[in-house]
Amino acid sequence: MSNEQYSFFHNVERSFDKAAEFTKWDKGLLEQIKACNSVYRMRFPVKMDDGRIEVIEAYRVQHSQHKSPCKGGIRFSEAVDQDEVMALASLMTYKCAIVNVPFGGAKGGIKINPRNYSTYELEKITRRYTSELVKKNFIGPGIDVPAPDYGTGEREMAWIVDTYASLKPGEIDAAGCVTGKPVSQGGVRGRKEATGLGVFYGVREVCNMADRMKKLGLTPGVEGKRVVVQGLGNVGYHSAKFFREHGSIVIAIAEYEGAIFNLNGLNEEAVFQHRKSTGSILNFPGATNIVKSTDALELECDILIPAALENVINGNNADRIKAKIIGEAANGPLTPEADAILNKKGTLIVPDMYLNAGGVTVSYFEWLKNLSHVRYGRLEKRFTENMNSHILTQMESLTGKTVSDAERKFIMHGAEEVDLVHSGLEETMITATQEIIEIWDKNPEIPDMRTAAYVCAINKVAISYNELGIFP
Ligand code: NAD
């Protein structure tokens, strides 16, 4: 298909329409939910280090304001165009709705390859982009809150918050204008591992559903399940870590230079260190090399976690995938063709739309922290520890027994910020998984979990519009 014919946004609309058939909402309301409310396309000049002036093309799309503020990352990529930003903004609306994060969807993009620019040039581009957003009222803790995406990270978010705050002197909640900031600039602890941990919580919840596992010929629980992970980046590394820590066996890890396999299990940290020191994942002690990386996707396993790129499972390899469960950690790892083949085979595909929502969920916690101006746990940590200590002392004196030092330390522990963030994420992913599965269980006509997730999102956004009284 040529680029002219292909529209990512229309693809999202098609998935939406397929799911909308399983809802009872008015056609006009569905049209409103689908539409991108505001599209801001901008061009601005930036003087480069060599004195040249370059005109930068950038976007910010606010898909929905059914909840305020809007939220979504900013990507720096040469592939950025209006269609892509609109599609990603609409997916953000649905993602936030499913995980009960009270934001509308948005997305931003700057059409550059960040590797072609110096740090100083990138800073100028980011700061200018932010002031353009401020000028048009497209950013603010109550309006639209960006976050990192491809090609951006903590550094860019720190530039954004600094630019915003300097243009809005005295705005007490300025730190909440963007998330994914360094902790020293108002970021929250637990953000780095959030997406991988969310992937684990979501897949674990599915695995805990005995009837679903029975259909797949599996026993409940993640313990002992064989897992294959593609991509040892942020999301893949942390997914592998949490599966391993909870008793799963990570039998293979794939990177772009090849894959490694060990039926007894791989330790992601050891593999990461090996790759760092040798420059390749291959030749890891005790593991077998798989020279063609994508062959790892076709291994006999229970859970496959694609956590690298889009379209890695497609019409060419889908019928050879043996995993019973695919947890879509990456965005769009399956093509629609692969989706159809695997659904027909009975593979359970846990959809990206909500499974990789750990990042935005923890971003929501960061925004709440910024608005409350206090670190999570600061008020209650000591109180909890003192109370736990008191209870323990009472129990010991009543029973005449003492607990070990290790147990004492564990029981007394008052929650730190990171404990509360993980706990909030766990609750979010469990609830979202249960809500989607409940919708699917109630309507057996719904063909797959992805469609059930869309139905879940549509229902929530529609209810919200109705509550606003726009559609009496
Ligand atoms: P990352 O850049 O940290 O990691 C990606 C990894 O995949 C890298 O180690 C890279 O070497 C590897 N890779 C590249 N090509 C490969 C190939 N052909 N085969 C195997 N491995 C390959 O990125 P990330 O943040 O971990 O994101 C991974 C995916 O998860 C992306 O699709 C991203 O959109 C999605 N995602 C990320 C987050 C987040 O919070 N980081 C949130 C939601 C979704």
Boltz pocket constraint, residues with backbone or C-beta under 6 A from the ligand:
constraints:
  - pocket:
      binder: B
      contacts: [[A, 191], [A, 192], [A, 195], [A, 230], [A, 231], [A, 232], [A, 233], [A, 234], [A, 235], [A, 236], [A, 254], [A, 255], [A, 256], [A, 257], [A, 293], [A, 307], [A, 308], [A, 309], [A, 310], [A, 329], [A, 330], [A, 331], [A, 356], [A, 357], [A, 359]]
      max_distance: 6.0
